[in-house]
Amino acid sequence: MPEATREATPLLDLVDTASVLVCCGSGGVGKTTTAAVIALEAARRGRRAAVVTIDPARRLANAMGLEALSNEPSQVQGDWPGELWALMLDTKRTFDSLVAAHAGDEAQTQRILANRFYQNISGALSGTQEYMATEKLYELHHERDFDLVVVDTPPSRHALDFLDAPRRLTRFLDHRLYRILMAPTRGAMKAVSVAAQAFVRTLTKVVGGEVFDDAITFFTAFDGMEKGFKQRAEAVMGLLADEGTSFVLIASPRRDTVAEADYFASKLAEEGIDVSALVVNRMHPRFGEGLAEAAAARAETLAGTPLGDHYANLADFRLAASGEEQHLADLTAKVAPAPVVRVPMLSTDVHDLAGLAAVADHLFAAAGQG
Amino acid sequence: METAEFLAASRLVIVAGKGGVGKTTVSATLAMAAARSGLAVQLLEIEGKSGLSSLFGREALAYDDAELAPGIRGRTITPDEALLDYLKAHGLSRVSKRLVSSGALEIVATAAPGIRDILVLGKVKQLEQERSADLLVLDAPAAGHAITFLLAARALLDTVGVGPINAQARDVLELLTDPARCQVMLVTLPEETPVNELIDTAYHLEDRVGVSLGPVVVNGVVAELPGLDTDPEAAAEAGGVSLRPGEAESMRAAAAFRAERRELQVEQVARLSSALPLPQIHLPFLFGPDLGSAELGTLTDAFTAGITALETVSGP
């Protein structure tokens, strides 16, 4: 699958020049597929590209000819001048590696990994998945020397946890309650105020004492590692703010998903981040130039006849197409001057590389962008 | 089957499905169908902006009850406020404010993940026990969290061996596993990936949580237009109508597109039926841009017709 002949488009320019592309958007809008298609296109244009997915669906792995994706990059075989690698984020393993990298010795690593509180954090602390996605991104960019890393963000309810994720853990470690918990082991029990002790007693009453025993054991084991974690988190945040990092917003043209995308765009703007491109998947095709209302009126006059059904069908799709443009109007204005790429609703899910390439032909078509 | 009989089969229906399948719309539709059959309904959303209230043309929901439509009240439940309620009920109101405002909940929730879910489900359980409505409809959290959310009670029993949270988890699990009190209604689209995920979710929920599953709602089914089988030119001639230039081509292309989409949908629906022996309720794909009371009415008609067509007395 060699390089396809393409006219220059802004999105294609990003594929050629960006070093990190972050794909954001809500769930179910084709984010994972779009991320994979972008990475494939980069490989076809001679770059060494990696795509990090969050989606546990096996379909994408199979589409790329892989049995399954793991937490380490696997190379996708294909006839292109560059390289394509893919991996699926394993939050817990990534966290484990991070602990191992910052621990003083193997014994400290093992103490932490075996702790129940740690197991809970690494699997379920809100924002951990986002944090590990950025961590993985950093690792691939700096330590694996990829030209382009495309990352598919988790379909988070708190849409931009991703941007803030690395700081969340450090905030967590800085929390006052943590210090209260740590105080006894640091031999400063007398410094803990009576109020704080009452507070801990109350918490213990609510959640049970063993949870706290686990927590204290964890914080004790973790002692001394905070600094390394914080430095790494700052470095990761730095990469997200780097000028080689671009954000692609992915949406579908339905009202609710456009609203989500709009919220995303606002949040990115608050962080001072520009949207580099807006990709709208699953656009309905428009059949003919006429108005939906005209077709609907004809359908009503001819109701019950085959021709009436034909007009009703035209009316349905015209209504869908114009409604979608109506939903998108504000969003495209908000992300301007970012290019808007409209990808038509495709009749099947992607099952192989040819399927990904077919999506690429839509995504990088010069027509329909603007 | 009678709508009222069907909907009264359990007091709580949890509507679950992955993001983007129309879970919130289905929750509103279920509530409308129940209200039409004379039941007092309470719609519950869990923090965040699900858009539930805008379907009814109302302001965003708050922690306090508000009327959404005749017979339908709605409210939101947040873990923080549920925790405050809980602490108050256990005589701990003095420290409760501080617990929440200090951000300690985040630490506690980390210490035992699932605590947020248990607080929310605990509040739902309280409403269910108070019989705050004939039917409670819970719009479950989106984006594949349904399993984690519903597994929280089971998981917490392992993490937290004693204390009030443990007791709460037991109560919640009792609610979730009693078909007379609670059922889960799963929502999907007639497309490959959502159908795969729904099948996985259904087996997980039955095996690991032991909840009782109601019919599956297949949302966004494109209606059949039988006249499209006739070529537009032949149809025009038969009707003595002349078409504008190019119109026949547009009609042919549009008919082919609809036929292709329908074929794929029928295939996915059939796959779902063979993989998951649960009855299905189909809701139509809405082509129009608006989703308000008129559209909700159309969906409610289809939902009610779907219930009427069900044979088994399985409840929602």
Contacts between the chains, C-beta under 8 A, distances in Angstrom:
chain1	res1	chain2	res2	distance
A	26	B	19	6.0
A	26	B	20	6.8
A	26	B	143	7.9
A	27	B	18	6.2
A	27	B	19	3.3
A	27	B	20	5.5
A	27	B	142	6.9
A	27	B	143	4.7
A	27	B	144	7.3
A	28	B	18	6.5
A	28	B	19	5.2
A	28	B	20	2.6
A	28	B	21	6.9
A	28	B	194	7.4
A	29	B	20	6.8
A	57	B	193	6.0
A	57	B	196	7.0
A	57	B	197	7.4
A	59	B	192	7.8
A	59	B	193	6.6
A	59	B	196	7.8
A	116	B	159	7.4
A	117	B	110	7.7
A	117	B	111	6.1
A	120	B	110	6.6
A	120	B	111	6.9
A	120	B	112	6.8
A	120	B	113	5.1
A	120	B	159	7.3
A	121	B	110	5.7
A	123	B	113	7.1
A	124	B	110	7.8
A	124	B	113	3.5
A	124	B	114	7.5
A	124	B	148	7.9
A	125	B	110	5.1
A	125	B	113	7.3
A	126	B	106	7.6
A	126	B	109	7.4
A	155	B	19	5.7
A	155	B	143	4.5
A	155	B	144	7.5
A	156	B	143	7.4
A	157	B	48	5.7
A	157	B	141	7.1
A	157	B	142	6.6
A	157	B	143	6.3
A	172	B	106	7.2
A	172	B	107	7.4
A	172	B	110	7.0
A	175	B	103	6.6
A	175	B	106	7.6
A	175	B	107	6.0
A	176	B	102	6.8
A	177	B	102	7.0
A	177	B	103	7.9
A	177	B	104	5.3
A	177	B	107	4.8
A	178	B	107	7.1
A	198	B	95	7.3
A	199	B	95	6.5
A	199	B	98	7.1
A	199	B	99	7.6
A	199	B	104	7.6
A	202	B	92	6.2
A	202	B	95	4.8
A	202	B	99	7.1
A	203	B	99	7.3
A	203	B	104	6.7
A	203	B	108	6.2
A	205	B	92	7.4
A	205	B	163	6.6
A	205	B	164	7.3
A	206	B	87	7.4
A	206	B	92	7.5
A	206	B	108	7.4
A	206	B	163	6.6
A	206	B	164	5.9
A	206	B	165	6.1
A	207	B	108	5.8
A	207	B	111	6.5
A	207	B	112	5.7
A	207	B	115	7.0
A	207	B	160	5.9
A	207	B	163	6.3
A	207	B	165	5.2
A	208	B	160	4.7
A	208	B	161	6.2
A	208	B	162	4.9
A	208	B	163	3.9
A	208	B	165	6.6
A	208	B	166	6.5
A	209	B	162	7.9
A	210	B	160	7.4
A	210	B	161	6.1
A	210	B	162	7.9
A	211	B	108	7.9
A	211	B	111	4.5
A	211	B	112	5.1
A	211	B	159	6.9
A	211	B	160	6.1
A	212	B	111	7.1
A	214	B	111	7.0
A	215	B	107	7.9
A	215	B	111	5.1
A	252	B	20	7.5
A	255	B	289	6.7
A	255	B	291	6.4
A	256	B	20	7.9
A	256	B	24	7.9
A	256	B	51	6.0
A	257	B	20	6.6
A	259	B	51	7.4
A	285	B	253	7.9
A	285	B	257	6.4
A	287	B	250	4.4
A	287	B	251	7.5
A	287	B	253	5.4
A	287	B	254	4.0
A	287	B	257	7.4
A	288	B	246	6.6
A	288	B	247	6.6
A	288	B	249	8.0
A	288	B	250	3.3
A	288	B	254	7.9
A	290	B	247	7.9
A	290	B	250	8.0
A	302	B	239	6.5
A	302	B	241	7.1
A	305	B	227	6.6
A	305	B	235	6.9
A	305	B	238	7.7
A	305	B	239	5.3
A	306	B	226	7.9
A	306	B	227	3.4
A	306	B	228	7.5
A	306	B	229	7.5
A	306	B	230	3.7
A	306	B	234	7.9
A	306	B	235	3.9
A	306	B	238	7.2
A	306	B	239	7.8
A	307	B	227	7.1
A	307	B	230	8.0
A	307	B	232	6.8
A	307	B	235	4.1
A	307	B	236	5.5
A	307	B	238	7.7
A	307	B	239	5.0
A	307	B	241	6.0
A	308	B	227	6.4
A	309	B	225	4.1
A	309	B	226	6.7
A	309	B	227	2.8
A	309	B	228	5.4
A	310	B	227	6.5
A	310	B	228	6.4
A	310	B	232	5.0
A	310	B	235	6.2
A	310	B	251	4.4
A	310	B	254	7.7
A	310	B	255	6.6
A	311	B	251	7.9
A	312	B	225	6.0
A	313	B	225	5.5
A	313	B	228	6.0
A	313	B	251	7.2
A	313	B	254	5.1
A	313	B	255	6.0
A	313	B	258	5.7
A	314	B	250	6.3
A	314	B	251	6.2
A	314	B	254	5.4
A	316	B	258	7.7
A	316	B	287	4.2
A	317	B	254	5.4
A	317	B	257	7.1
A	317	B	258	7.7
A	317	B	287	7.1
A	319	B	287	4.8
A	319	B	288	5.3
A	319	B	289	7.3
A	320	B	287	4.5
A	320	B	288	7.7
A	320	B	289	8.0
A	322	B	289	7.5
A	323	B	287	7.6
A	323	B	288	6.0
A	323	B	289	2.7
A	323	B	290	7.7
A	324	B	289	7.3
A	326	B	289	5.5
A	327	B	289	6.3
A	347	B	260	5.3
A	347	B	261	7.1
A	347	B	264	6.3
A	348	B	192	7.7
A	348	B	264	6.9
A	349	B	191	7.3
A	349	B	192	4.5
A	349	B	193	6.1
